[in-house]
Amino acid sequence: MNLPDEITLDPADWNGWRTLLHRAVDDAIDDLAQLRARPAWQPMPEPVREALRQPAPVHGSSAEAVYDDVRRHIVPYSWGNTHPRSWGWVNGTGTVGGLLAEIVTGAMNTNVPLGNQAASVLEQQVIEWSRELMGFPEGTTGLLVTGASIANLVGLTVARDAMGEDVPSRGCSGAGALTVYCSSESHSSVDKAVAVLGIGTNQLRRVAVDADMRIDLAALRAAIAEDRARGFRPACVVGNAGTVNNGAIDDLDALADLCAGEDLWLHVDGAFGAVARLAPARRAALRGMERADSLAFDYHKWLQVPYEAGCILVRDGAAHRRASFALTRSYLSALERGASAGPDFSQLGPELSRAFRALKIWMTFRQTGTETLGRLVEQNCRQATWLSERLPRIPGCVVAAPVRLNVVPFRLEPPLLDGAARDTVNRELLMRLQERGIAIPSGTIIGGRFTLRVAITNHRTRREDLEALAQSVEAIGRELAAD
Ligand SMILES: *Cc1c(COP(=O)(O)O)cnc(C)c1O
């Protein structure tokens, strides 16, 4: 017998929800199938923003009415990263197969901090696949995280803890003045991790790069020697496998040798570039990555898995299991049988409650296969090479750094303008490309000058899209010259 005032969020009418969810699936398929006909990006108009500015609802509305608002006010104004002409920052596009995984994950709504459940088995399987694909040895541990930022944080935590005495209890005072090394091209998530970990960004050495934008090994060696002479404790080198500005890959084999000789931890930030290992023609450039002590990379960028999905691999599994995350709590301990009797992911990273990230990765791999994923990586690299040859045919357009993978930085350099005026032209060019819904490159600074960049991690891009970009750059460049 129910108590008279018991309520639930389950519907009285399941069939009404069935109908609504079927409609949502139909809408989603239509959206995905028609992406190419939509603008690459459009700003959310003020009336729409206004419509969303509401006090927190005290009373619920019908699910249909809420869904209609979502269709009208939210779905059209995404960041655009699913579009065939989305090349800004380093964004993944997702797949229709990934949508299926998200539906299943949403319905299961299982929590994966630990435990005896299919999600644990699948996460271990995905980590095992990742270990093999990245060439790491047995005994490697790994964890699925939101993205490479957290993967870098976890990798650097294990590095810090392995370098100091009892750092989890004593903090960095147990380790001395640790120093960390990366190149001037490394991602800001490395700075964030070093700050969060209490090492301090003053002790992050950003080493100069060579003409190819790879870390200068002589400068790195000199920086380490100088720090040792000054009483610092060099702990870790962060190598790049694909930088955001031009896709540069550091000489990872040389870094592995250097770290072995200096007794330093080698962490590699391979957020997007690491998965270029799936493309046979790109493997040589990544040689040495498999020797890293830890490797961070994303599935949600070049492998097209829906957000959020990143991975950290740690070669010395024992060091990973002893690091700061390894706290045990009575309320989280596993019994020998039952629902708790499984792996404890919460002891390998900062999160306790965790989404079932493994399913969308596992399903993407199963649906697509590593061969096709590798072919798509190769396709994007060739598209980037093609674009790097096409853009200089536009008067005044230059490619601003060597193109080694899938990233093409470029800018207009109108001959009569000085540097500051050129920056204005290129910023305006970028904003017009985006605002007109033509394409989404993003911006950066290279050599002190504002530069557009096209990072192709997009399985929907065709060469005609890049040709359309080139033609628009030329046309807008003429407009700007006339202004
Ligand atoms: C994207 C990126 C990151 C951060 O990854 P998230 O998944 O966005 O957290 C780190 N390093 C590089 C080189 C990146 O491209």
The ligand as a Gaussian input file, in Angstrom:
#p B3LYP/6-31G(d) Opt

LIG

0 1
 C       42.365000      20.342000     -26.570000
 C       43.718000      20.256000     -26.023000
 C       43.937000      20.106000     -24.647000
 C       42.808000      20.122000     -23.656000
 O       41.930000      19.063000     -23.916000
 P       40.397000      19.122000     -23.438000
 O       39.845000      17.864000     -23.950000
 O       39.816000      20.340000     -24.110000
 O       40.390000      19.248000     -21.969000
 C       45.238000      19.959000     -24.209000
 N       46.263000      19.969000     -25.070000
 C       46.095000      20.128000     -26.395000
 C       47.289000      20.108000     -27.297000
 C       44.804000      20.277000     -26.925000
 O       44.630000      20.401000     -28.251000

